[in-house]
Amino acid sequence: MAEPKVKYDRQLRIWGEQGQAALEKASICLLNCGSTGSETLKNLVLGGVGSITVVDGSKVEVGDLGNNFMVDESSVGQSKAECVCAFLQELNDAVKAKFIEEHPVELIETNPSFFSQFTLVIATQLVEDSMVKLDRICREANIILIFARSYGLMGLVRISVKEHTVIESKPDHFLDDLRLNDPWPELQRFAETIDLNTTDAVAHKHTPYIIILVKVAEEWANTHDGKLPSTREEKKHFKDLIKSKMIMRDEENYREAMEASYKVFSPQGIGPNLQKIINDSCTEVDSNSSDFWVMVAALKEFIANEGGGETPLEGSIPDMTSSTELYINLQKTYQAKAEADFRDMEERVKNLLKKISRDPASISKANIKSFCKNARKIAVCRYRLVEDEFNSPAQPELQKYLIDEDHGTLQEANSLKVLPENLSLGSFCILPFYGSTAAGLYILLRAADRFAANYNKFPGQFDGEMDEDISRLKTTVVGLLNDLGCNGSTLSEDLIKEMCRYGASELHAVAAFVGGVASQEVIKLITRQFIPMSGTFIFNGIDHKSQLLLL
């Protein structure tokens, strides 16, 4: 067996050893191992999760051979859970795998405590009633839950957990923490040792752009009542001032300074997302508070005191044109400030832990240091109960999705971006449409579950009943829309016919895509890295589009 560092080399470069360790400790339960569930779990087994438990009470049928490559002709009539589990075990023998031959719906009804043993539960192909019940169970046990479902050419993924906190959110684009518009004393003193007017051409073209910007910003402020550029014209003049300092055409460091000049104009202080987090009531910590909220409470105190309105300095600088000596000394200046900020934060964390009668050493230095490095980018995700979404979705949002011009559900309302508060969808003429929308598919999937509850089958599931099923589904859709406050609304008959044509089938291509999305979210949740999606994800295989519905 290959060494873990070799075996998982590529993914270690993304989420590191700490993230991989979290995966290897995770215990995951899969409910229903059809093609959607099998594809989801396959990705996680290959990623090296600690253990998996597959729950499915059905036998392999001939129809499964066309959409699930984990079973073959020899599997027909055997336990589906056992066959899939054996296949997954072969993919990665480091993962502990077991199966339970029981129908998930029955397990939800008869043994709710079963789920409390897992880190995360992946529930696939469950209907609405079972989703609601399982969500309540997992919320009470504080277990992360992900729903995944493929239905013909559409798919759904939905996360449900009370609260998920992220320290390493790793955003694609985030401004470097350089403090160019408010340098601390040590950086200011370092900048003062460098003369931009030197006649030494080699030294001039190897001055780091950070120093150039600090000094030019100071020069600008001295001639503009202590203010930095704010208007477009002023910013242009600021760049011209940088350019005027060049003594040769090939000075790459000055070009870098002009390109990075926007970093001087960035607002000081913390952003609105972080402000919202530090104002959260959870910063009033007690003995039951999580480590995350203890550190946020310490951060709030730091910003108000030592930080002077700023978070702890991250302590890293980007690559730039510079002499080796200047770059190393500049790097040390940033690292020293970051270390000092960390020590202040560590002291505040310890004091808070003492205050709430917890061991002052219970939060490790490594965790505090990681928190300081990522303080500007921390995130808190909270999810509505599935039952609340189903019974009382955010109606303004639902209406917006239904009339959004990019999707065209209500063609008469295409030119309207916002509905007046007292205006209902029923005020518009509803025209049929021939495309499809995420919101429309969401409504149809819920209507299909309501249809199944009423008629003990999904629409279009059996041959010879298509016309009757189309009529029944259309009536069900109207009733569901009325229940959701969208009185008088309907969906395209073409789309309703398409939903019946699906017959609740799981197509392998759609299941593979949905499984990929679901497993990606599982990894985010377990590693606590990157920000998981915040709404109900709908995949539209008809138009090859996807959308998050925040309901």
Salt bridges, closest charged atoms under 4 A:
ASP9 OD2 - ARG13 NH2 2.53
GLU17 OE2 - LYS5 NZ 3.18
GLU39 OE1 - LYS42 NZ 2.91
GLU39 OE2 - HIS508 NE2 2.77
ASP64 OD1 - LYS80 NZ 3.45
GLU101 OE2 - LYS59 NZ 2.63
GLU109 OE2 - LYS133 NZ 2.33
GLU128 OE1 - ARG446 NE 2.99
ASP129 OD2 - LYS133 NZ 3.23
ASP135 OD1 - ARG139 NE 3.89
GLU163 OE1 - ARG382 NH2 2.73
ASP176 OD2 - LYS263 NZ 2.84
ASP177 OD1 - ARG179 NE 2.73
GLU186 OE2 - ARG189 NH2 3.71
GLU219 OE1 - LYS245 NZ 2.76
ASP240 OD2 - LYS236 NZ 3.52
ASP250 OD2 - LYS205 NZ 3.04
GLU251 OE2 - HIS204 ND1 2.46
GLU252 OE1 - ARG255 NH1 3.76
ASP280 OD2 - ARG382 NH1 2.78
ASP291 OD1 - ARG358 NH2 2.72
GLU301 OE1 - ARG348 NH1 3.01
GLU306 OE1 - ARG348 NE 3.00
GLU314 OE2 - ARG376 NH2 2.85
GLU314 OE2 - LYS377 NZ 3.59
GLU339 OE2 - ARG343 NH1 3.75
GLU339 OE1 - LYS369 NZ 3.27
ASP341 OD1 - LYS337 NZ 3.26
GLU346 OE2 - LYS350 NZ 3.85
GLU346 OE2 - LYS365 NZ 3.92
GLU387 OE2 - ARG136 NH2 3.08
GLU389 OE1 - ARG158 NH2 2.87
GLU397 OE1 - LYS400 NZ 3.15
GLU405 OE2 - LYS417 NZ 2.76
ASP449 OD1 - ARG149 NH2 2.71
GLU465 OE1 - LYS457 NZ 2.06
GLU468 OE2 - ARG472 NH2 2.83
ASP469 OD1 - LYS457 NZ 2.95
ASP483 OD2 - ARG450 NH1 2.79
GLU493 OE1 - LYS474 NZ 3.07
GLU498 OE2 - ARG501 NH2 2.75
GLU521 OE2 - LYS524 NZ 3.01
